[in-house]
Amino acid sequence: MKKLLVLGAGTAGTMVVNKLRPLLDPEEWSITVVDQAAEHHYQPGYLFIPFGIYASEQVTKPRSRFIPKGVELISGEIDKVAPEDNKVDLMDGTVLQYDYLVIATGTTPRPEETPGMAEEGWRQTVFDFYTLEGATALADKLRKWEGGRLVVHITEMPIKCPPAPLEFTFLADSYFRDRAMRDVVEITYVTPLDGAFTKPVASRHLGGMLDERKIHVETDFYIESVDNDRNAIVSYDEREIPFDILVTVPLNMGADFVSRSGLGDELNYVLVDPGTFLSTTWDNIFAVGDAANLPTSKAGSVAHFAVDVFTKNFLSHIRGEEMVHVFDGHANCFIESGNGKALLIDFNYDTQPLPGKYPLPGIGPFSLLEETELNHFGKLMFKWVYWNALLPGRELPLPALMSMAGKQEVEE
Ligand SMILES: Cc1cc2nc3c(=O)[nH]c(=O)nc-3n(C[C@H](O)[C@H](O)[C@H](O)COP(=O)(O)OP(=O)(O)OC[C@H]3O[C@@H](n4cnc5c(N)ncnc54)[C@H](O)[C@@H]3O)c2cc1C
C-alpha cells in the first residue's frame, strides 16, 4: 500500500484529496489528511462580517463534511516533517509515514511580529479582519462607533488576498455613507507598496477609486511599531499616523513547522518549483495553496487553478513520468467596491490585471477592472460555489491557465 499524506485540510488540501481519491486505486493507495481545527472557514466571507453583511455561522462548516469516503481525516497539530525518514510528527506524539507528502497548511496573520500590535490596544482600538475572531470583534466596534480616524493598514507583502484591504476600505466608505456619518470619518489607507496595488494598471485604477472616495493613501510605509499610548502607527522612516481605529493586516507567515523542518524561506513558505509545486529539495514532497512560495497572489483562486495542474502532474510523477503541465500563476479575484458593485481582476506570473471581459471574450458576463453589479453578484455567489463545487473538487468551466482572450492591452 502506498501512502499519500496531505498536511492541512483548508481550501487547497480539501480539493487535493477530493480530486485524487477517485484517481488513485484504493487497493493500492491510502490517503490521509491532517488538520488542527474542526471547522472549515470560508475566509473570503470574513470581509463582510465587520459590516454586518455576514454572520460567523455563514462562513463556517464542519471540516469532516468535505472529506470524501476513503480518505482518513486526522485531527491534530503538525510538529515537524522529517523528509529523510518520510515521516511527520504531530504534537500529540503521533507519527505518520508517507510515500508522498503534500503540504497545504496555508498562511496566517502574525500580529505579535510587530512591536505593540498585539498588546493593550488589540481588539480595543487595533483590529484585524483576517481571522473570524478579529472580524467579529470589529463588527461590534463599528456598530457602536461614532466616528473619527479610521486607518486601514498592510504590514508587509505578501499577504493572502492582496485586494482584501482595499475591499475593506471601499466597503467602509459605503457603510459610513449608508449610516449618514461619512463626514465624521476620516479614512486613510496605509501600504508598504508605492501605490494602491501591486501591479501598475490596476494600481492606477484602484488608486483613482480611493481618490474619488476622498480616502488618503500613505505609500511606502514600513511599520516599525504601534504606539498604544498615542494611538499611532510609526514607520522606520519616522512617519507617524494617528488613528482612533486601526484595521491592520498583520505580517502573514506560513506554518512554523515548515521552518522547523528545513523546508521553507524566511516567512515559512515551502520552496517549490513555481510550475509544478514539487519541493526544490525532495522528490516526494509538494506544496500547494498559500503554503507554497509562489510569486503570485496567495488566493483561493490560485489554489483552485494550481490544484488542477498539480493533480495531472502528480499522476505522471508517481508513474515515474515527466510532469508536463506547467502552472502560470493564474489568479483572479472579485474586488468589492461598495454600493453593491465589484470589479474583477484576472492575471498570472507575467500578465498584470487588464481591462476586458471574463470568462467569455467580449461577452463576460463579468467585467475586468470595471465596477459592475454583476461582479458583486458573482462575488456573493462564489460562497455557494466554494462549498458546493470547489471544495468537493468538481470541475468548473474555468481553464486553469490564464487566457489573453477578452483582455485589452493598456499602456503602463
Ligand atoms: C479576509 C480574506 C478575504 C479573502 N478573499 C479572497 C477572495 O476574494 N478570493 C480568493 O481567491 N481568496 C481569498 N482569500 C484567500 C483564501 O481564503 C486563501 O488563499 C485560501 O484559503 C488558501 O487555501 P490554503 O488551503 O492554502 O490555506 P487555508 O485554507 O488557510 O488552509 C490551511 C489549513 O491548514 C491547517 N493548518 C495550518 N497549520 C497547521 C498545523 N501546524 N497543524 C495542523 N493543521 C494546520 C489550518 O487549520 C487550515 O485548515 C481571502 C482570505 C482572507 C483572510
The ligand as an SDF file (V2000), in Angstrom:
LIG
                    3D

 53 58  0  0  0  0  0  0  0  0999 V2000
  -10.2480   38.3300    4.5660 C   0  0  0  0  0  0  0  0  0  0  0  0
   -9.9050   37.3620    3.4480 C   0  0  0  0  0  0  0  0  0  0  0  0
  -10.5120   37.5100    2.2140 C   0  0  0  0  0  0  0  0  0  0  0  0
  -10.1730   36.6510    1.1740 C   0  0  0  0  0  0  0  0  0  0  0  0
  -10.8100   36.8130   -0.0370 N   0  0  0  0  0  0  0  0  0  0  0  0
  -10.4730   36.0050   -1.0650 C   0  0  0  0  0  0  0  0  0  0  0  0
  -11.1170   36.1570   -2.3390 C   0  0  0  0  0  0  0  0  0  0  0  0
  -11.9920   37.0020   -2.5280 O   0  0  0  0  0  0  0  0  0  0  0  0
  -10.7320   35.3350   -3.3470 N   0  0  0  0  0  0  0  0  0  0  0  0
   -9.7580   34.3800   -3.1730 C   0  0  0  0  0  0  0  0  0  0  0  0
   -9.4360   33.6610   -4.1250 O   0  0  0  0  0  0  0  0  0  0  0  0
   -9.1510   34.2010   -1.9750 N   0  0  0  0  0  0  0  0  0  0  0  0
   -9.4770   34.9850   -0.9240 C   0  0  0  0  0  0  0  0  0  0  0  0
   -8.8760   34.8080    0.2920 N   0  0  0  0  0  0  0  0  0  0  0  0
   -7.7370   33.8810    0.4130 C   0  0  0  0  0  0  0  0  0  0  0  0
   -8.1450   32.4250    0.5620 C   0  0  0  0  0  0  0  0  0  0  0  0
   -9.0490   32.2480    1.6220 O   0  0  0  0  0  0  0  0  0  0  0  0
   -6.8810   31.6120    0.8090 C   0  0  0  0  0  0  0  0  0  0  0  0
   -5.9100   31.9740   -0.1550 O   0  0  0  0  0  0  0  0  0  0  0  0
   -7.1390   30.1230    0.7070 C   0  0  0  0  0  0  0  0  0  0  0  0
   -7.9990   29.7310    1.7410 O   0  0  0  0  0  0  0  0  0  0  0  0
   -5.8200   29.3500    0.7500 C   0  0  0  0  0  0  0  0  0  0  0  0
   -6.0510   27.9900    0.8800 O   0  0  0  0  0  0  0  0  0  0  0  0
   -4.9710   27.0630    1.5840 P   0  0  0  0  0  0  0  0  0  0  0  0
   -5.5340   25.6940    1.5370 O   0  0  0  0  0  0  0  0  0  0  0  0
   -3.6370   27.3130    1.0200 O   0  0  0  0  0  0  0  0  0  0  0  0
   -4.9330   27.5650    3.0990 O   0  0  0  0  0  0  0  0  0  0  0  0
   -6.1000   27.5020    4.1710 P   0  0  0  0  0  0  0  0  0  0  0  0
   -7.4240   27.4270    3.5080 O   0  0  0  0  0  0  0  0  0  0  0  0
   -5.8470   28.6370    5.1070 O   0  0  0  0  0  0  0  0  0  0  0  0
   -5.8840   26.1040    4.9080 O   0  0  0  0  0  0  0  0  0  0  0  0
   -4.7700   25.7990    5.6920 C   0  0  0  0  0  0  0  0  0  0  0  0
   -5.1630   24.6960    6.6680 C   0  0  0  0  0  0  0  0  0  0  0  0
   -4.0050   24.2020    7.3200 O   0  0  0  0  0  0  0  0  0  0  0  0
   -4.2880   23.9820    8.6900 C   0  0  0  0  0  0  0  0  0  0  0  0
   -3.0230   24.0900    9.4280 N   0  0  0  0  0  0  0  0  0  0  0  0
   -2.1090   25.0890    9.3950 C   0  0  0  0  0  0  0  0  0  0  0  0
   -1.0600   24.8100   10.2050 N   0  0  0  0  0  0  0  0  0  0  0  0
   -1.3100   23.5940   10.7440 C   0  0  0  0  0  0  0  0  0  0  0  0
   -0.5880   22.7630   11.6720 C   0  0  0  0  0  0  0  0  0  0  0  0
    0.5860   23.1280   12.1870 N   0  0  0  0  0  0  0  0  0  0  0  0
   -1.1590   21.5920   12.0280 N   0  0  0  0  0  0  0  0  0  0  0  0
   -2.3640   21.1950   11.5110 C   0  0  0  0  0  0  0  0  0  0  0  0
   -3.0710   21.9330   10.6380 N   0  0  0  0  0  0  0  0  0  0  0  0
   -2.5500   23.1160   10.2500 C   0  0  0  0  0  0  0  0  0  0  0  0
   -5.2810   25.0910    9.0370 C   0  0  0  0  0  0  0  0  0  0  0  0
   -6.0720   24.7220   10.1590 O   0  0  0  0  0  0  0  0  0  0  0  0
   -6.1090   25.2190    7.7630 C   0  0  0  0  0  0  0  0  0  0  0  0
   -7.2670   24.4380    7.7810 O   0  0  0  0  0  0  0  0  0  0  0  0
   -9.2260   35.6290    1.3800 C   0  0  0  0  0  0  0  0  0  0  0  0
   -8.6300   35.4660    2.6350 C   0  0  0  0  0  0  0  0  0  0  0  0
   -8.9580   36.3230    3.6680 C   0  0  0  0  0  0  0  0  0  0  0  0
   -8.3220   36.1280    5.0270 C   0  0  0  0  0  0  0  0  0  0  0  0
  1  2  1  0
  2  3  1  0
  2 52  2  0
  3  4  2  0
  4  5  1  0
  4 50  1  0
  5  6  2  0
  6  7  1  0
  6 13  1  0
  7  8  2  0
  7  9  1  0
  9 10  1  0
 10 11  2  0
 10 12  1  0
 12 13  2  0
 13 14  1  0
 14 15  1  0
 14 50  1  0
 15 16  1  0
 16 17  1  0
 16 18  1  0
 18 19  1  0
 18 20  1  0
 20 21  1  0
 20 22  1  0
 22 23  1  0
 23 24  1  0
 24 25  2  0
 24 26  1  0
 24 27  1  0
 27 28  1  0
 28 29  2  0
 28 30  1  0
 28 31  1  0
 31 32  1  0
 32 33  1  0
 33 34  1  0
 33 48  1  0
 34 35  1  0
 35 36  1  0
 35 46  1  0
 36 37  1  0
 36 45  1  0
 37 38  2  0
 38 39  1  0
 39 40  1  0
 39 45  2  0
 40 41  1  0
 40 42  2  0
 42 43  1  0
 43 44  2  0
 44 45  1  0
 46 47  1  0
 46 48  1  0
 48 49  1  0
 50 51  2  0
 51 52  1  0
 52 53  1  0
M  END
$$$$
